[in-house]
Amino acid sequence: MTNEEKAKAYAEKELVRAISRPAHPLDHLAPYFDSKDIQQAYLAGAAEALASQWKDPKVELPEDGSHLTLLEHGNDRLIVEVAPWIDGKYQGGYAMSVYFKQISVKAWLPIPPLKGGNT
């Protein structure tokens, strides 16, 4: 399900809830908002949540293990790589490359465990 489909389903559920059984302090405002307003709020929240998951390596380094790493090549290209961090240092494939001097780690993201698994 795409974020847009989730936003639409969420908006429909919230409008039905607000109209059928006002329970939230802001439910009295429901007549002033439509489905599109709620969808836009959902999408903005989803974008913010996803954007805030990335960590700045200048502020926080990951623990040892594999992480999703966002690399910057010069000022014109971004590369995403699943890369190991060992002793607080990026050890991905680009670290072994002669091009690494032109590449910097812009951000990293912990890889969450898979549903139904423990890794």
N, C-alpha and C positions, 0 to 999 in steps of 0.2 A: 504494500500500500504506500503510495507516495505521500509526501507531506501535504500536498494539496487535497488529496482524498481524506487524509486524517483530519485536516482542518475543516472540511465540509461536514464530516461525520460528527466532529466535536461541536460545531456550530449548531447543527440540527438537534443534537442531544441537549445542549445548554438552553436553546430557545424553548424546547418542549418542557424542560424542567422548570424554567423560570415562569412560564405561562401556567402550567398545570399545578404547581405547588411552590409558590414563592417561599424560599427558605434562606436565601442568601441576602445579606443586607443591601446589596446592589440590584436585586431582582426587580425593584420598582422602576429601574431605568431600562428594563428590557424593551419597552415599546419604542425607545429612542434609538435602538440599535437594530440592525438587521443582520442577516446571516453573513453577508460580505464583511461587515465590521468585525464580527467574531472570528471569521476565517483569517482576516488580515492580522488580528491580534495573535492568533495561534501561530501563524507563519513567522511573525516577528519574534515571538518567544522561542520557537524552534530554532531559528537562525542564531539567536543570541546564545541559546544553550549549546549549540554545536560549536560556535565560535569560541566560547569561553572554555572549552575542553582543552584546547591547545595550551601547552606550557612554554614559557620563555626560558631557554637554557641559561640566560644570564641571571635569572631569578631563582630557578629551581632545576636541579639536575635529576634525571631519573635514577631509580635503583637499577642494579645490574639486571639484565634481561633484555628481551626484545621489545621495542616500541615502534610506533609509527613515527617516522622522522620526516620533517619538512625541510628540505635543503634549498638554499638559494644559490643559483649559479649566476654570478655577476649581478646585474640588476634587472635582467630581462626574463629569467626562467626559474620556475619552481619545480622541484623534483620531490616526489613522495616515495619513501622507501621503508620497508620493515627492516629495522636495523638493530643489532645488538649494542647495548651500552655495557661496557666493562670498565670498572674502576672510574666511573664518572666521565667516560670518554666515548664518543661515537666511534663505532667499529664497523660500520656498514661497508658495502661494496665500493662506494665512492672514496672511502678513507684509504683504500688500497690503490686507488687510481692516481695517475700522474696529474689528473685534473683537480685533485682535492684542494690544491692551493687556491683555486678559483671558486671553491664551493664552501659555503658556511652553513652551519645548522641554524635555521631560523626558528624552529619550534619542534616540540615533540609531544606525543600523545600516548598515554598508556593504552595498551590493547586490552579491552575488557574480556573476561572469560566468556566463552561461548555458552549459550543457553543449553542446559542439559549436560554440560561438561564442567570440568574443574580446571581447565587450562585455557 
